Amino acid sequence: MSPKSTIESNWYLKVLLFQSHHLLSKLWTRELRKSKITLEKFAILHEISNFNGNPTPHAIAKATVYEPAAVSAIIGRLEKDGFIAKHKDLKQKNMVRIEITQQGRDVFTRASRDVVQLNQTLLSVLPNEEKDYIIHSLSIFRDHLLPLAFDKSKKLTNYKSTSKKQVD
């Protein structure tokens, strides 16, 4: 029996998105635990590594789907772990810049490698055409939701694939 015959398709889509998100988060969390890092810490290190130069906590918060207070808390935990260092901005003394330490780079590099391998395994079930379609559809949906959730205060990182065949 098709799920569409028993429930409305928009509801079913929401359920599938939620279930997929939960399962992916669970698998990523399990994989990242090997590198002794949480999913949230990994996400913030990922964003910091995408910046040219050393970003401010405000810039990191604007580039992620996390609330500013959550970003500050995660940055505090990353600093406590020795993965990042905070430095006063030389031009604007009231501003703080975030820099990944060597220990943070090592953990992030190892975790990234593990996550890429996991993604390749998880996403191997989908043909490339399906991946492209899902990417396109979810990008439209995310871009529609973003200003509704954050009042246009967010400008997420634009990701560029390094390879046509790679979908991470």
Protein Blocks (a to p, Z undefined) as FASTA:
>chain_A
ZZklmpcfklmmmmmmmmmmmmmmmmmmmmmmmnopafklmmmmmmmmmpgcjddfklmm
mmpcbdfklmmmmmmmmmmnopaccdddfklmmbccddddfklmmmmmmmmmmmmmmmmm
mmmmpcfklmmmmmmmmmmmmmmmmmmmnoopaccdddddfbfklcZZ
